[in-house]
Amino acid sequence: MANKSIIKQYIDSRSSSAIRSRANRIALNKLILDETKNQARSEVIGSNGDLYDVVIKNYNSSSIISSCNCPYDWNGLCKHEVAVLKQIDAQKNKCIPNQKNVLSKKYSKTAPYIIKPFKVIDDDTIASHSKHYNYYINFDLDTIKLEEDTIILQLPNNDHYWENNWVEVKVAYKDNSLILTCECNATNQSLCKHQHYALLVISNEISPYYFDKKYKEEQWSKALKQYGYSLKDNYYEYFTSAYVDGDFVITPKVKGLMPLLEENKWQTFSESLLRKSSVEDYLHSKIKNKTTSNLILAVGISFYNSPNKIPVQTKLLTGKPNKSGLLSSRI
């Protein structure tokens, strides 16, 4: 008997057989795999028709973390998490859930379709290269892997993902050209329906400028400025990037990195810390009525993760020192 994958072990150890059985009837509206961040996000259609967001982190390691915003509050994984985990495991093994035989897939021998010169993935670009532009193309599931110069989408070859017929579309950028390949048997006289849909997904859900180097640098520069960094810094060590609903966003890799405060929104941390006049006034008001002057002054720093509060605030504290000459941390 073949060894279970890490994902299957994770599922079996954290879910009941009933949950795993129900997961087989769950429909995934969308699944996005980000190989660079080892993270997956999915929209799952619940039994009541509501959409739930499932996030799977570290799916390539033994430290998998999963979450779902459905109301399930029993111990272990919910059926939506199990459904997404099964799909990820299937994609990693080039098969689909509940399929006994793993089918080897090969690209058709037809040449790739090339868009050259290429500028941006917009409606005009797609329309000028596709015969399917005036038709509604419906897929129940799309799986996306993001790489630096390549996007890979695994799509059902028909309108029903459970019919066990998958094709993989690769969209790559090289030498000012967009190179598209698909596993279906369509000719390369124009975009096949899978390539057409892949470009729509990239344009609408990722970014029409995903392969534009200059645009990426501008977006990086703008995002880094919020943290006091620039393109001259070794920023890849400190930040990861992603497109969320078409917007370019960066996320700190390490704790302690905070965006700079907007000048007109909050008082800066340095101003709060170095307000000399306030220190003197505060100290004077504290000690003027005391019978002893054996007091020390300390600065307390508070951090808030709320849009309604200043992220960093300082408070001036006075009191009698302890045996170590410090104020109590309980003040």
N, C-alpha and C positions, 0 to 999 in steps of 0.2 A: 504494500500500500504506500502510495507516495506521501511524503511529508507534507503537512499542512503549511500553507503560507503564513507569514506573520499576521496578515490581516484576518485570515480565517481563524487563527488561534485567538486573536483579539475578540472576534465576534462570538466564538463558542464559549469563551470564558466570561463574557459579560452580557449574555442574552439567553433567554429560554428558547426551547424548541418552538413554542407557540409564536414568539416574537419573530423568530427566523422564518417561520412559515408565512406569517402575515407580510413580511418584508418582500416576499416573492410577488405579491400582488400590488406593490407600490409602483407608481409611475413617476419617473424623474422628468421634470420639465426642462432641466438644464444641468449640465455637469461641467465644471471648468477645473482642469488640472494645471497647476502652476508648478512645473518641475523645479524651477529655480528656488522657490520658497518651500518646496516639499509640502504643499498645501492644496486642498481641494475645497471648492464651494459648490453647493448644489441647491436648486429649488426643487422641492418635492411636493407633489400633489397629495394632500391628505384625503382621507375617506369622506370628509365633508365638503371637499372641493377647495379648501383653503390651501394657500401656498406656505410652506415652511422652509426656513433657511437652515441648511446643514453645513457645518464647517468641520473638515477633517484635517488635522495637522500631523506632520511627521509620519505620513503613511508609508514611507520607505524605510522606517526604522521600527524598533521594538517599543518605542515610547510614543505610541499613537495617542492622540487626544481628539475626542469627538464631541460635538455639541449640536443641539437642535432647539429651536425656539417653540416647539410644540408644547402643549400642556401636560404631556406625559411626565409623571412625577414618581414613578416606581423606581426601584433600584435597577441599575444596568442600562443598557442601550435601548432606545426606542426603535420601533420598526422602520422609521425614516432613516435613522443613522445606519441601521443594518443594511437597508436597501442601497444606500450610497456606498458603503464600504464594500458590498458585494460587487457593485459596478466598477469601483476602482480596482479591485482585485482582478476582475475579468479583463479590464483594459491592460493591466500590467502583464497579464498572461496571454494577451492577444486572443481572448475568447470572450464569450458572454455568459452570464449566470445560467446555471442549470444545463449547460451544454457539455455532454459527455466527451465528445471528441474535439480536440483543439485543431482548428483548421489553419493550415499555413497559408498566408496571403502574399501574393506577389503582384507587383504593379503590371499593368498591361504593357505590351511592347510598343505601344504608340508613344511618340515623342511627347514631352511635356508641352503644355500651352504656355507661351511666353508673352507677357505684356511689356513692350519696349517702344519708346522710353516710358518709364514709370514715374509718376509724381505722387499721386495720392489715391487711396481706395475710396472713391465716392460714387454716387449714383451714375454719373456720366461715364465714368470708367467702366463700371459693371455693364451698363446698357450697351456700350459700344463693342463689347466683346462677348455678349451672351444672347442666345436665341430665347432664353427662358425669362427674359426681363419682364415681359408682360403677363407672366403666369405666376400664380400663387404657389409657392413651394413650401410644403409643410413637413417638418420633421419633428418627431416627438422628443428626441434626445440629441444633444450635441456635446461631445467631449473635446476639450481644447487643451493642448499643451503649448505653453509659451516658451520660446527660446529667443536668443538675441536677434538672429536674422531669419528665423523660421517659426511658423505657427503650424501645428499639426492638429487636424480635426478628425475625429472618428465619428462617422455618421451612418445611420441605417440606410440601406440601399433602397428602401421603400418607405411607405408611410407608417409602418408599424415596427418598432424596435424589437418586439418580442419574436419576430419571424426569423431571427438568427441569421441575418444577411447584412454584413457590415462592410463599409468601404472606408479607406483612410485617405484624406486629402492633405497634401503638403503644400504650403504657400511659403516660398522662400524668396529672399531678396539678395541679388548679386549683380554687381556691375550695372547699376541703374536699370535693372530688369526685374520683373516679378515673374517667378517661375512656379507654375502650378502643375502638380501631378495628382492623379486619382487612380484608385484601384479598379474602377468600373471599366467597361469595355467601350466607352464612348470614344469617338474619334476626336482629334485635337483641332478640328476646324474652328471651333469656338469653345467657350467654357461649357463643360457639362453641368448638369443641374446641381451636382455636389459642389463643384468649384464655385459656381454662381452663389450658392447658399453660404459657402465658407466665406466669401468676400463680404456678403451682407452681414454675417456675424461679426467679422473683424471690424467693419466700418461702423456698425451700430452699437456693438457691445464692448469692443476693446478700444480702438481708435483708428480713424482713417489715416492717421499719420504714424502708425506703429513703426514703419520701416524708414521714416524720414530722420536721418542722423541729425541734421541741423535742428529740426523741431524738437528732437529728444534732448539735445544739449540746451536749448532754450528752456524747456520744461524743467530739466534738472537744475539749471541755474536759478530759475525762479523759486523752485521748491527749496533748494539749499539755502537761499538767502534768508528764509524764515528761521533757519537755525544758526545763522552766522557763518555758514560755510560757502565755498565757491567751487567752481570747476577745477581750480588749481589744487584743491585739497584732495587727499586720498579718500574720497567720500564713499567709495564702494565698501570700505571696511566698516562703515558706521550706519549705512542706510541700505534698504532694499526698495525697489520700485515696483509699481503695478498700475494697471489701468482699472479704475473702479467706475463703472457706469460711464465710460468714455473719458474720465478725468485722470490725469497723471498725478499719482500721489506717491510720497515716499514715507517709509516707516523706519524709525531708529532700530538698529539691531541691538544696541546696548542700552541699559537703563541709565537714566540721568540726563539724557538729551531732551531738551525742552525747546519749543519754538520761542523766538524772541518776542517780547511784549510789544504790541503796537503802541507807538509813541503817544497817540491821542486817546488811547483807550484806558490804559492803566498807568499808574505811577511806577516807574522803573524800580527794579530791586535795589540798585545802587543808591538811588535817591532815598528809598525807605531806610536803608541800612546806615547811611551817612548823614542823616538829618541832624546836624549838630545842635541847632537851636532847640529842636524837640527833645533831644536827649537831656539837655540842661534843664529845660522846663519840667520835664517828667521827673527827673531826679530831685529837683528842688521841691516839687509838690509832694513827693513821697517821704522826704526826710525832714521837712520843716516841722512836723508835729511829733516826731519820734523823740524819745528820751535818750536815745543813743545814736551815734553816727557810725556804729560798727556795721555798716551795710555795704554790699557790693552790687554792682550793676551788671546785668547780663542781657544778651540779645537772644530772643527766641525766634526761630524760623519755622513757619508753618507752610505746608504745601497742600494745595487744593486741586482736585481734578474736577472742576466744575466751570462751565462757561459763565456762570453768574458771579464768580469770585475771582479776585486777583490770584493767579497761579501761585505766586510766592509772596508771603506777607511776613513782616517782622514785628515783634512786640518787645518792648523794653521791660525788663523785670528787675526788681530789687528785693533784697532779703538778706538774712543773716547767713553767712557761709557755714558749710558743714566742716567736719574735721579735715577734709581734703582741700578746703578753701574754695569750694564750689557751691553753687546753689543746687538745691534738690531738683532732680529731673521731673519730679511730680508737680512742680509749680505750674 
